[in-house]
Amino acid sequence: MKKYIYILLTMLPFMVGCSEDDSEIKLSPNELYQTIWEGTLTSYGSDDTSEVIQQFVVEFISTTEGKCVLEDFHEIRNFHFSIVDNIMTFHESEPLCGDWYIISYTEEQIILQAYLPYKTIMTLDKIM
């Protein structure tokens, strides 16, 4: 009997664990510091059809500031940003301006979502 109790106690840590629902997306401004990302904004209309509305390059100069290069318009726009929990906020720069929910984050890609007024997805792919 002691043998079975010992086996159960030994296996208990393997049977109890964190579920995938417990995982959180953690993105900090430090991870963006002095990186460059190629961005695409895709808007979904009321009928849920998608349309690419903007392509750009984002440079995170510091942990609070960056610039957005709009390739189509040969224009550079400066912005400030912050991250609180799973929301990334861009200040002072269209087309990024506003609160974006961080949907996923890897070292190579960030996917953000907002409603402007329909669902809009921002995909950032790391260049450098």
N, CA, C and O atoms as CSV, one atom per row, in Angstrom:
chain,resi,resn,atom,element,x,y,z
A,1,MET,N,N,0.816,-1.193,0.000
A,1,MET,CA,C,0.000,0.000,0.000
A,1,MET,C,C,0.866,1.266,0.000
A,1,MET,O,O,0.569,2.231,-0.704
A,2,LYS,N,N,1.928,1.249,0.789
A,2,LYS,CA,C,2.828,2.403,0.834
A,2,LYS,C,C,3.449,2.651,-0.537
A,2,LYS,O,O,3.688,3.795,-0.925
A,3,LYS,N,N,3.705,1.575,-1.259
A,3,LYS,CA,C,4.294,1.690,-2.581
A,3,LYS,C,C,3.357,2.467,-3.524
A,3,LYS,O,O,3.812,3.321,-4.286
A,4,TYR,N,N,2.044,2.168,-3.471
A,4,TYR,CA,C,1.080,2.849,-4.324
A,4,TYR,C,C,0.933,4.317,-3.949
A,4,TYR,O,O,0.793,5.174,-4.821
A,5,ILE,N,N,0.964,4.600,-2.673
A,5,ILE,CA,C,0.881,5.997,-2.223
A,5,ILE,C,C,2.114,6.760,-2.689
A,5,ILE,O,O,2.010,7.902,-3.136
A,6,TYR,N,N,3.278,6.129,-2.584
A,6,TYR,CA,C,4.517,6.763,-3.038
A,6,TYR,C,C,4.450,7.059,-4.534
A,6,TYR,O,O,4.844,8.143,-4.965
A,7,ILE,N,N,3.956,6.106,-5.333
A,7,ILE,CA,C,3.842,6.297,-6.779
A,7,ILE,C,C,2.877,7.441,-7.087
A,7,ILE,O,O,3.159,8.282,-7.940
A,8,LEU,N,N,1.737,7.470,-6.389
A,8,LEU,CA,C,0.765,8.539,-6.594
A,8,LEU,C,C,1.349,9.904,-6.252
A,8,LEU,O,O,1.157,10.869,-6.991
A,9,LEU,N,N,2.056,9.982,-5.138
A,9,LEU,CA,C,2.665,11.253,-4.733
A,9,LEU,C,C,3.756,11.679,-5.698
A,9,LEU,O,O,3.950,12.872,-5.933
A,10,THR,N,N,4.458,10.724,-6.253
A,10,THR,CA,C,5.514,11.039,-7.212
A,10,THR,C,C,4.925,11.551,-8.521
A,10,THR,O,O,5.492,12.446,-9.147
A,11,MET,N,N,3.800,10.996,-8.935
A,11,MET,CA,C,3.187,11.377,-10.203
A,11,MET,C,C,2.313,12.623,-10.100
A,11,MET,O,O,1.986,13.228,-11.121
A,12,LEU,N,N,1.935,13.011,-8.903
A,12,LEU,CA,C,1.025,14.133,-8.702
A,12,LEU,C,C,1.492,15.433,-9.365
A,12,LEU,O,O,0.678,16.098,-10.006
A,13,PRO,N,N,2.775,15.827,-9.241
A,13,PRO,CA,C,3.194,17.070,-9.894
A,13,PRO,C,C,3.044,17.040,-11.414
A,13,PRO,O,O,2.850,18.083,-12.040
A,14,PHE,N,N,3.134,15.848,-12.010
A,14,PHE,CA,C,2.991,15.741,-13.457
A,14,PHE,C,C,1.533,15.785,-13.897
A,14,PHE,O,O,1.232,16.162,-15.030
A,15,MET,N,N,0.642,15.405,-13.013
A,15,MET,CA,C,-0.778,15.389,-13.341
A,15,MET,C,C,-1.427,16.753,-13.118
A,15,MET,O,O,-2.446,17.064,-13.735
A,16,VAL,N,N,-0.853,17.553,-12.253
A,16,VAL,CA,C,-1.377,18.886,-11.973
A,16,VAL,C,C,-0.441,19.886,-12.626
A,16,VAL,O,O,0.768,19.856,-12.395
A,17,GLY,N,N,-0.996,20.768,-13.437
A,17,GLY,CA,C,-0.156,21.757,-14.108
A,17,GLY,C,C,-1.006,22.899,-14.590
A,17,GLY,O,O,-2.218,22.937,-14.375
A,18,CYS,N,N,-0.364,23.808,-15.233
A,18,CYS,CA,C,-1.063,24.974,-15.763
A,18,CYS,C,C,-1.683,24.607,-17.097
A,18,CYS,O,O,-1.067,23.921,-17.914
A,19,SER,N,N,-2.880,25.059,-17.307
A,19,SER,CA,C,-3.514,24.860,-18.609
A,19,SER,C,C,-3.049,25.961,-19.540
A,19,SER,O,O,-2.456,26.947,-19.103
A,20,GLU,N,N,-3.320,25.789,-20.834
A,20,GLU,CA,C,-2.937,26.812,-21.799
A,20,GLU,C,C,-3.712,28.100,-21.582
A,20,GLU,O,O,-3.257,29.170,-21.986
A,21,ASP,N,N,-4.883,28.014,-20.946
A,21,ASP,CA,C,-5.679,29.210,-20.683
A,21,ASP,C,C,-4.986,30.144,-19.703
A,21,ASP,O,O,-5.290,31.337,-19.663
A,22,ASP,N,N,-4.042,29.607,-18.898
A,22,ASP,CA,C,-3.360,30.419,-17.915
A,22,ASP,C,C,-2.240,31.253,-18.524
A,22,ASP,O,O,-1.731,32.168,-17.875
A,23,SER,N,N,-1.845,30.951,-19.766
A,23,SER,CA,C,-0.733,31.674,-20.368
A,23,SER,C,C,-1.179,33.077,-20.766
A,23,SER,O,O,-2.289,33.277,-21.260
A,24,GLU,N,N,-0.306,34.024,-20.545
A,24,GLU,CA,C,-0.583,35.411,-20.892
A,24,GLU,C,C,0.426,35.873,-21.922
A,24,GLU,O,O,1.564,35.406,-21.958
A,25,ILE,N,N,-0.005,36.785,-22.744
A,25,ILE,CA,C,0.901,37.388,-23.711
A,25,ILE,C,C,1.640,38.494,-22.980
A,25,ILE,O,O,1.020,39.406,-22.434
A,26,LYS,N,N,2.939,38.417,-22.969
A,26,LYS,CA,C,3.736,39.433,-22.295
A,26,LYS,C,C,4.652,40.113,-23.305
A,26,LYS,O,O,5.617,39.525,-23.794
A,27,LEU,N,N,4.332,41.338,-23.596
A,27,LEU,CA,C,5.150,42.160,-24.475
A,27,LEU,C,C,5.501,43.414,-23.705
A,27,LEU,O,O,4.621,44.089,-23.171
A,28,SER,N,N,6.775,43.726,-23.647
A,28,SER,CA,C,7.193,44.932,-22.936
A,28,SER,C,C,7.895,45.879,-23.905
A,28,SER,O,O,8.438,45.440,-24.919
A,29,PRO,N,N,7.886,47.163,-23.600
A,29,PRO,CA,C,8.584,48.130,-24.452
A,29,PRO,C,C,10.069,47.810,-24.602
A,29,PRO,O,O,10.667,48.140,-25.626
A,30,ASN,N,N,10.672,47.177,-23.602
A,30,ASN,CA,C,12.087,46.814,-23.696
A,30,ASN,C,C,12.357,45.845,-24.837
A,30,ASN,O,O,13.432,45.875,-25.436
A,31,GLU,N,N,11.387,44.984,-25.142
A,31,GLU,CA,C,11.561,44.023,-26.231
A,31,GLU,C,C,11.464,44.690,-27.606
A,31,GLU,O,O,11.923,44.128,-28.601
A,32,LEU,N,N,10.876,45.871,-27.665
A,32,LEU,CA,C,10.738,46.600,-28.921
A,32,LEU,C,C,11.861,47.609,-29.137
A,32,LEU,O,O,12.041,48.113,-30.246
A,33,TYR,N,N,12.606,47.900,-28.093
A,33,TYR,CA,C,13.658,48.918,-28.108
A,33,TYR,C,C,14.609,48.716,-29.285
A,33,TYR,O,O,15.236,47.664,-29.417
A,34,GLN,N,N,14.708,49.730,-30.133
A,34,GLN,CA,C,15.588,49.782,-31.296
A,34,GLN,C,C,15.397,48.583,-32.228
A,34,GLN,O,O,16.360,47.926,-32.624
A,35,THR,N,N,14.130,48.313,-32.569
A,35,THR,CA,C,13.811,47.290,-33.554
A,35,THR,C,C,12.997,47.919,-34.683
A,35,THR,O,O,12.411,48.990,-34.523
A,36,ILE,N,N,12.973,47.234,-35.825
A,36,ILE,CA,C,12.247,47.719,-37.000
A,36,ILE,C,C,11.308,46.608,-37.465
A,36,ILE,O,O,11.691,45.441,-37.536
A,37,TRP,N,N,10.067,46.995,-37.782
A,37,TRP,CA,C,9.021,46.044,-38.150
A,37,TRP,C,C,8.310,46.504,-39.414
A,37,TRP,O,O,8.038,47.692,-39.588
A,38,GLU,N,N,8.013,45.555,-40.292
A,38,GLU,CA,C,7.195,45.829,-41.461
A,38,GLU,C,C,5.744,45.586,-41.080
A,38,GLU,O,O,5.410,44.524,-40.554
A,39,GLY,N,N,4.878,46.564,-41.340
A,39,GLY,CA,C,3.497,46.478,-40.884
A,39,GLY,C,C,2.476,46.449,-42.000
A,39,GLY,O,O,2.679,47.009,-43.077
A,40,THR,N,N,1.368,45.778,-41.712
A,40,THR,CA,C,0.226,45.736,-42.613
A,40,THR,C,C,-1.043,45.920,-41.803
A,40,THR,O,O,-1.249,45.236,-40.800
A,41,LEU,N,N,-1.895,46.840,-42.234
A,41,LEU,CA,C,-3.213,47.005,-41.629
A,41,LEU,C,C,-4.231,46.351,-42.550
A,41,LEU,O,O,-4.301,46.660,-43.740
A,42,THR,N,N,-5.014,45.450,-41.990
A,42,THR,CA,C,-6.080,44.791,-42.738
A,42,THR,C,C,-7.395,45.097,-42.051
A,42,THR,O,O,-7.558,44.841,-40.858
A,43,SER,N,N,-8.341,45.650,-42.815
A,43,SER,CA,C,-9.653,45.998,-42.268
A,43,SER,C,C,-10.676,44.969,-42.728
A,43,SER,O,O,-10.642,44.495,-43.864
A,44,TYR,N,N,-11.589,44.635,-41.816
A,44,TYR,CA,C,-12.673,43.699,-42.122
A,44,TYR,C,C,-13.973,44.474,-42.077
A,44,TYR,O,O,-14.304,45.079,-41.057
A,45,GLY,N,N,-14.711,44.460,-43.177
A,45,GLY,CA,C,-15.957,45.208,-43.266
A,45,GLY,C,C,-17.086,44.541,-42.504
A,45,GLY,O,O,-16.887,43.524,-41.840
A,46,SER,N,N,-18.275,45.122,-42.605
A,46,SER,CA,C,-19.438,44.587,-41.902
A,46,SER,C,C,-19.795,43.181,-42.375
A,46,SER,O,O,-20.413,42.412,-41.639
A,47,ASP,N,N,-19.403,42.848,-43.603
A,47,ASP,CA,C,-19.660,41.495,-44.112
A,47,ASP,C,C,-18.467,40.573,-43.884
A,47,ASP,O,O,-18.436,39.462,-44.414
A,48,ASP,N,N,-17.486,41.018,-43.102
A,48,ASP,CA,C,-16.295,40.256,-42.700
A,48,ASP,C,C,-15.347,39.947,-43.864
A,48,ASP,O,O,-14.554,39.010,-43.781
A,49,THR,N,N,-15.424,40.726,-44.940
A,49,THR,CA,C,-14.437,40.581,-46.008
A,49,THR,C,C,-13.225,41.436,-45.659
A,49,THR,O,O,-13.358,42.511,-45.073
A,50,SER,N,N,-12.052,40.953,-46.021
A,50,SER,CA,C,-10.833,41.663,-45.642
A,50,SER,C,C,-10.299,42.506,-46.794
A,50,SER,O,O,-10.490,42.194,-47.969
A,51,GLU,N,N,-9.628,43.580,-46.413
A,51,GLU,CA,C,-9.018,44.476,-47.374
A,51,GLU,C,C,-7.779,45.089,-46.733
A,51,GLU,O,O,-7.863,45.681,-45.657
A,52,VAL,N,N,-6.624,44.949,-47.391
A,52,VAL,CA,C,-5.401,45.581,-46.904
A,52,VAL,C,C,-5.542,47.075,-47.161
A,52,VAL,O,O,-5.740,47.511,-48.295
A,53,ILE,N,N,-5.438,47.848,-46.091
A,53,ILE,CA,C,-5.655,49.289,-46.256
A,53,ILE,C,C,-4.378,50.119,-46.130
A,53,ILE,O,O,-4.351,51.280,-46.540
A,54,GLN,N,N,-3.322,49.533,-45.566
A,54,GLN,CA,C,-2.103,50.328,-45.387
A,54,GLN,C,C,-0.917,49.408,-45.150
A,54,GLN,O,O,-1.018,48.415,-44.431
A,55,GLN,N,N,0.214,49.753,-45.768
A,55,GLN,CA,C,1.475,49.076,-45.470
A,55,GLN,C,C,2.464,50.137,-45.041
A,55,GLN,O,O,2.448,51.254,-45.556
A,56,PHE,N,N,3.325,49.791,-44.098
A,56,PHE,CA,C,4.212,50.779,-43.491
A,56,PHE,C,C,5.371,50.067,-42.814
A,56,PHE,O,O,5.408,48.839,-42.742
A,57,VAL,N,N,6.311,50.853,-42.321
A,57,VAL,CA,C,7.424,50.351,-41.519
A,57,VAL,C,C,7.394,51.102,-40.196
A,57,VAL,O,O,7.220,52.320,-40.167
A,58,VAL,N,N,7.565,50.361,-39.096
A,58,VAL,CA,C,7.578,50.964,-37.763
A,58,VAL,C,C,8.964,50.780,-37.166
A,58,VAL,O,O,9.501,49.673,-37.154
A,59,GLU,N,N,9.540,51.867,-36.673
A,59,GLU,CA,C,10.819,51.830,-35.964
A,59,GLU,C,C,10.577,52.262,-34.531
A,59,GLU,O,O,10.113,53.375,-34.282
A,60,PHE,N,N,10.893,51.380,-33.585
A,60,PHE,CA,C,10.790,51.715,-32.172
A,60,PHE,C,C,12.154,52.251,-31.741
A,60,PHE,O,O,13.093,51.489,-31.514
A,61,ILE,N,N,12.241,53.568,-31.633
A,61,ILE,CA,C,13.502,54.250,-31.350
A,61,ILE,C,C,13.903,54.068,-29.883
A,61,ILE,O,O,15.073,53.836,-29.576
A,62,SER,N,N,12.932,54.173,-28.994
A,62,SER,CA,C,13.182,54.019,-27.553
A,62,SER,C,C,12.058,53.162,-26.970
A,62,SER,O,O,11.306,52.533,-27.714
A,63,THR,N,N,11.946,53.137,-25.659
A,63,THR,CA,C,10.883,52.349,-25.026
A,63,THR,C,C,9.566,53.125,-24.952
A,63,THR,O,O,8.581,52.620,-24.413
A,64,THR,N,N,9.541,54.350,-25.491
A,64,THR,CA,C,8.312,55.147,-25.497
A,64,THR,C,C,8.057,55.872,-26.817
A,64,THR,O,O,6.964,56.402,-27.019
A,65,GLU,N,N,9.040,55.909,-27.719
A,65,GLU,CA,C,8.916,56.682,-28.948
A,65,GLU,C,C,9.306,55.862,-30.169
A,65,GLU,O,O,10.090,54.916,-30.090
A,66,GLY,N,N,8.732,56.256,-31.296
A,66,GLY,CA,C,9.074,55.593,-32.541
A,66,GLY,C,C,8.674,56.441,-33.723
A,66,GLY,O,O,8.244,57.585,-33.578
A,67,LYS,N,N,8.825,55.854,-34.902
A,67,LYS,CA,C,8.374,56.537,-36.105
A,67,LYS,C,C,7.759,55.522,-37.050
A,67,LYS,O,O,8.151,54.356,-37.096
A,68,CYS,N,N,6.787,56.005,-37.800
A,68,CYS,CA,C,6.062,55.197,-38.766
A,68,CYS,C,C,6.373,55.751,-40.150
A,68,CYS,O,O,6.154,56.933,-40.415
A,69,VAL,N,N,6.883,54.900,-41.026
A,69,VAL,CA,C,7.208,55.308,-42.384
A,69,VAL,C,C,6.109,54.777,-43.298
A,69,VAL,O,O,5.959,53.568,-43.474
A,70,LEU,N,N,5.342,55.703,-43.878
A,70,LEU,CA,C,4.266,55.340,-44.798
A,70,LEU,C,C,4.857,55.272,-46.199
A,70,LEU,O,O,5.116,56.302,-46.823
A,71,GLU,N,N,5.066,54.065,-46.687
A,71,GLU,CA,C,5.763,53.876,-47.954
A,71,GLU,C,C,5.011,54.490,-49.130
A,71,GLU,O,O,5.623,55.079,-50.020
A,72,ASP,N,N,3.682,54.351,-49.135
A,72,ASP,CA,C,2.889,54.869,-50.256
A,72,ASP,C,C,2.976,56.385,-50.391
A,72,ASP,O,O,2.917,56.918,-51.499
A,73,PHE,N,N,3.117,57.074,-49.271
A,73,PHE,CA,C,3.101,58.528,-49.276
A,73,PHE,C,C,4.479,59.150,-49.059
A,73,PHE,O,O,4.611,60.373,-49.009
A,74,HIS,N,N,5.500,58.309,-48.929
A,74,HIS,CA,C,6.863,58.788,-48.664
A,74,HIS,C,C,6.860,59.770,-47.495
A,74,HIS,O,O,7.416,60.865,-47.577
A,75,GLU,N,N,6.226,59.353,-46.418
A,75,GLU,CA,C,6.017,60.227,-45.271
A,75,GLU,C,C,6.472,59.518,-43.992
A,75,GLU,O,O,6.304,58.307,-43.852
A,76,ILE,N,N,7.048,60.285,-43.064
A,76,ILE,CA,C,7.472,59.752,-41.772
A,76,ILE,C,C,6.680,60.468,-40.686
A,76,ILE,O,O,6.615,61.697,-40.657
A,77,ARG,N,N,6.073,59.675,-39.784
A,77,ARG,CA,C,5.296,60.243,-38.680
A,77,ARG,C,C,5.846,59.721,-37.358
A,77,ARG,O,O,6.009,58.515,-37.174
A,78,ASN,N,N,6.127,60.638,-36.444
A,78,ASN,CA,C,6.610,60.269,-35.114
A,78,ASN,C,C,5.433,59.903,-34.213
A,78,ASN,O,O,4.327,60.413,-34.394
A,79,PHE,N,N,5.671,59.022,-33.247
A,79,PHE,CA,C,4.619,58.644,-32.309
A,79,PHE,C,C,5.218,58.303,-30.952
A,79,PHE,O,O,6.415,58.042,-30.826
A,80,HIS,N,N,4.363,58.313,-29.948
A,80,HIS,CA,C,4.667,57.794,-28.624
A,80,HIS,C,C,3.815,56.555,-28.445
A,80,HIS,O,O,2.739,56.447,-29.033
A,81,PHE,N,N,4.292,55.612,-27.632
A,81,PHE,CA,C,3.506,54.410,-27.396
A,81,PHE,C,C,3.693,53.943,-25.961
A,81,PHE,O,O,4.659,54.301,-25.288
A,82,SER,N,N,2.747,53.140,-25.519
A,82,SER,CA,C,2.836,52.523,-24.195
A,82,SER,C,C,2.168,51.157,-24.261
A,82,SER,O,O,1.343,50.891,-25.136
A,83,ILE,N,N,2.539,50.303,-23.324
A,83,ILE,CA,C,1.942,48.971,-23.220
A,83,ILE,C,C,1.506,48.773,-21.778
A,83,ILE,O,O,2.312,48.879,-20.854
A,84,VAL,N,N,0.227,48.486,-21.595
A,84,VAL,CA,C,-0.315,48.177,-20.278
A,84,VAL,C,C,-1.087,46.870,-20.419
A,84,VAL,O,O,-2.066,46.788,-21.161
A,85,ASP,N,N,-0.634,45.861,-19.701
A,85,ASP,CA,C,-1.223,44.524,-19.791
A,85,ASP,C,C,-1.216,44.068,-21.252
A,85,ASP,O,O,-0.147,43.958,-21.853
A,86,ASN,N,N,-2.386,43.802,-21.831
A,86,ASN,CA,C,-2.454,43.317,-23.215
A,86,ASN,C,C,-2.955,44.380,-24.183
A,86,ASN,O,O,-3.529,44.061,-25.224
A,87,ILE,N,N,-2.737,45.642,-23.837
A,87,ILE,CA,C,-3.140,46.731,-24.725
A,87,ILE,C,C,-1.926,47.607,-25.045
A,87,ILE,O,O,-1.223,48.084,-24.154
A,88,MET,N,N,-1.710,47.799,-26.331
A,88,MET,CA,C,-0.645,48.680,-26.806
A,88,MET,C,C,-1.322,49.929,-27.354
A,88,MET,O,O,-2.202,49.840,-28.211
A,89,THR,N,N,-0.910,51.090,-26.860
A,89,THR,CA,C,-1.520,52.350,-27.268
A,89,THR,C,C,-0.504,53.181,-28.034
A,89,THR,O,O,0.609,53.422,-27.566
A,90,PHE,N,N,-0.913,53.614,-29.229
A,90,PHE,CA,C,-0.103,54.520,-30.038
A,90,PHE,C,C,-0.741,55.897,-29.954
A,90,PHE,O,O,-1.956,56.044,-30.094
A,91,HIS,N,N,0.104,56.913,-29.720
A,91,HIS,CA,C,-0.365,58.288,-29.617
A,91,HIS,C,C,0.170,59.097,-30.799
A,91,HIS,O,O,1.296,58.880,-31.247
A,92,GLU,N,N,-0.627,60.014,-31.292
A,92,GLU,CA,C,-0.181,61.070,-32.208
A,92,GLU,C,C,0.168,60.635,-33.617
A,92,GLU,O,O,0.792,61.421,-34.330
A,93,SER,N,N,-0.182,59.460,-34.065
A,93,SER,CA,C,0.217,59.077,-35.417
A,93,SER,C,C,-0.817,58.191,-36.089
A,93,SER,O,O,-1.054,57.062,-35.659
A,94,GLU,N,N,-1.430,58.705,-37.144
A,94,GLU,CA,C,-2.267,57.861,-38.004
A,94,GLU,C,C,-1.326,57.080,-38.904
A,94,GLU,O,O,-0.298,57.640,-39.283
A,95,PRO,N,N,-1.579,55.888,-39.261
A,95,PRO,CA,C,-2.784,55.102,-39.045
A,95,PRO,C,C,-2.746,54.259,-37.776
A,95,PRO,O,O,-3.659,53.471,-37.532
A,96,LEU,N,N,-1.692,54.415,-36.960
A,96,LEU,CA,C,-1.532,53.565,-35.783
A,96,LEU,C,C,-2.336,54.017,-34.576
A,96,LEU,O,O,-2.626,53.210,-33.693
A,97,CYS,N,N,-2.696,55.277,-34.522
A,97,CYS,CA,C,-3.258,55.916,-33.336
A,97,CYS,C,C,-4.408,55.125,-32.715
A,97,CYS,O,O,-5.330,54.696,-33.409
A,98,GLY,N,N,-4.337,54.939,-31.390
A,98,GLY,CA,C,-5.415,54.288,-30.667
A,98,GLY,C,C,-4.943,53.123,-29.819
A,98,GLY,O,O,-3.749,52.846,-29.707
A,99,ASP,N,N,-5.920,52.446,-29.224
A,99,ASP,CA,C,-5.658,51.283,-28.379
A,99,ASP,C,C,-5.775,50.017,-29.215
A,99,ASP,O,O,-6.763,49.823,-29.924
A,100,TRP,N,N,-4.766,49.155,-29.131
A,100,TRP,CA,C,-4.721,47.899,-29.876
A,100,TRP,C,C,-4.523,46.746,-28.901
A,100,TRP,O,O,-3.616,46.775,-28.068
A,101,TYR,N,N,-5.373,45.737,-29.009
A,101,TYR,CA,C,-5.222,44.541,-28.177
A,101,TYR,C,C,-4.130,43.663,-28.770
A,101,TYR,O,O,-4.110,43.411,-29.975
A,102,ILE,N,N,-3.228,43.202,-27.922
A,102,ILE,CA,C,-2.159,42.313,-28.368
A,102,ILE,C,C,-2.743,40.906,-28.457
A,102,ILE,O,O,-3.023,40.276,-27.437
A,103,ILE,N,N,-2.922,40.421,-29.677
A,103,ILE,CA,C,-3.504,39.108,-29.914
A,103,ILE,C,C,-2.437,38.018,-29.781
A,103,ILE,O,O,-2.672,36.983,-29.157
A,104,SER,N,N,-1.267,38.261,-30.371
A,104,SER,CA,C,-0.168,37.306,-30.235
A,104,SER,C,C,1.155,38.047,-30.378
A,104,SER,O,O,1.240,39.112,-30.988
A,105,TYR,N,N,2.179,37.443,-29.793
A,105,TYR,CA,C,3.515,38.030,-29.847
A,105,TYR,C,C,4.560,36.931,-29.851
A,105,TYR,O,O,4.566,36.059,-28.982
A,106,THR,N,N,5.440,36.981,-30.836
A,106,THR,CA,C,6.650,36.168,-30.846
A,106,THR,C,C,7.795,37.131,-31.114
A,106,THR,O,O,7.565,38.316,-31.358
A,107,GLU,N,N,9.007,36.641,-31.072
A,107,GLU,CA,C,10.146,37.514,-31.347
A,107,GLU,C,C,10.132,38.024,-32.787
A,107,GLU,O,O,10.758,39.039,-33.092
A,108,GLU,N,N,9.422,37.327,-33.670
A,108,GLU,CA,C,9.412,37.679,-35.083
A,108,GLU,C,C,8.120,38.330,-35.581
A,108,GLU,O,O,8.099,38.908,-36.668
A,109,GLN,N,N,7.035,38.240,-34.788
A,109,GLN,CA,C,5.762,38.784,-35.268
A,109,GLN,C,C,4.872,39.229,-34.106
A,109,GLN,O,O,4.814,38.588,-33.056
A,110,ILE,N,N,4.185,40.346,-34.330
A,110,ILE,CA,C,3.200,40.857,-33.377
A,110,ILE,C,C,1.891,41.033,-34.146
A,110,ILE,O,O,1.875,41.593,-35.242
A,111,ILE,N,N,0.791,40.546,-33.560
A,111,ILE,CA,C,-0.520,40.752,-34.159
A,111,ILE,C,C,-1.377,41.527,-33.164
A,111,ILE,O,O,-1.562,41.107,-32.022
A,112,LEU,N,N,-1.897,42.672,-33.622
A,112,LEU,CA,C,-2.715,43.564,-32.807
A,112,LEU,C,C,-4.098,43.689,-33.448
A,112,LEU,O,O,-4.249,43.541,-34.660
A,113,GLN,N,N,-5.108,43.964,-32.612
A,113,GLN,CA,C,-6.472,44.097,-33.131
A,113,GLN,C,C,-7.184,45.279,-32.489
A,113,GLN,O,O,-7.065,45.525,-31.288
A,114,ALA,N,N,-7.925,46.002,-33.319
A,114,ALA,CA,C,-8.750,47.120,-32.845
A,114,ALA,C,C,-10.021,47.145,-33.682
A,114,ALA,O,O,-10.126,46.453,-34.694
A,115,TYR,N,N,-10.984,47.950,-33.246
A,115,TYR,CA,C,-12.225,48.149,-33.990
A,115,TYR,C,C,-12.311,49.610,-34.393
A,115,TYR,O,O,-12.459,50.489,-33.543
A,116,LEU,N,N,-12.216,49.872,-35.718
A,116,LEU,CA,C,-12.080,51.248,-36.213
A,116,LEU,C,C,-13.041,51.575,-37.356
A,116,LEU,O,O,-12.473,52.022,-38.353
A,117,PRO,N,N,-14.265,51.463,-37.430
A,117,PRO,CA,C,-15.219,50.930,-36.471
A,117,PRO,C,C,-15.385,49.418,-36.593
A,117,PRO,O,O,-15.989,48.790,-35.723
A,118,TYR,N,N,-14.852,48.827,-37.671
A,118,TYR,CA,C,-14.916,47.376,-37.814
A,118,TYR,C,C,-13.573,46.778,-37.418
A,118,TYR,O,O,-12.590,47.494,-37.229
A,119,LYS,N,N,-13.548,45.464,-37.295
A,119,LYS,CA,C,-12.316,44.792,-36.880
A,119,LYS,C,C,-11.177,45.152,-37.826
A,119,LYS,O,O,-11.312,45.066,-39.047
A,120,THR,N,N,-10.057,45.555,-37.242
A,120,THR,CA,C,-8.852,45.886,-37.984
A,120,THR,C,C,-7.693,45.139,-37.340
A,120,THR,O,O,-7.521,45.175,-36.122
A,121,ILE,N,N,-6.906,44.466,-38.161
A,121,ILE,CA,C,-5.758,43.702,-37.673
A,121,ILE,C,C,-4.483,44.394,-38.136
A,121,ILE,O,O,-4.336,44.717,-39.314
A,122,MET,N,N,-3.564,44.618,-37.201
A,122,MET,CA,C,-2.235,45.126,-37.535
A,122,MET,C,C,-1.250,43.977,-37.343
A,122,MET,O,O,-1.125,43.420,-36.253
A,123,THR,N,N,-0.560,43.637,-38.420
A,123,THR,CA,C,0.470,42.599,-38.351
A,123,THR,C,C,1.815,43.258,-38.496
A,123,THR,O,O,2.055,43.980,-39.463
A,124,LEU,N,N,2.703,43.019,-37.540
A,124,LEU,CA,C,4.063,43.559,-37.572
A,124,LEU,C,C,5.037,42.392,-37.678
A,124,LEU,O,O,5.065,41.520,-36.809
A,125,ASP,N,N,5.838,42.376,-38.748
A,125,ASP,CA,C,6.854,41.342,-38.949
A,125,ASP,C,C,8.219,41.978,-38.776
A,125,ASP,O,O,8.520,42.995,-39.400
A,126,LYS,N,N,9.044,41.380,-37.930
A,126,LYS,CA,C,10.338,41.973,-37.586
A,126,LYS,C,C,11.297,41.937,-38.766
A,126,LYS,O,O,11.487,40.908,-39.413
A,127,ILE,N,N,11.891,43.089,-39.022
A,127,ILE,CA,C,12.923,43.225,-40.059
A,127,ILE,C,C,14.300,43.184,-39.410
A,127,ILE,O,O,15.222,42.536,-39.906
A,128,MET,N,N,14.418,43.894,-38.285
A,128,MET,CA,C,15.715,44.021,-37.613
A,128,MET,C,C,15.518,44.223,-36.126
A,128,MET,O,O,16.493,44.352,-35.385
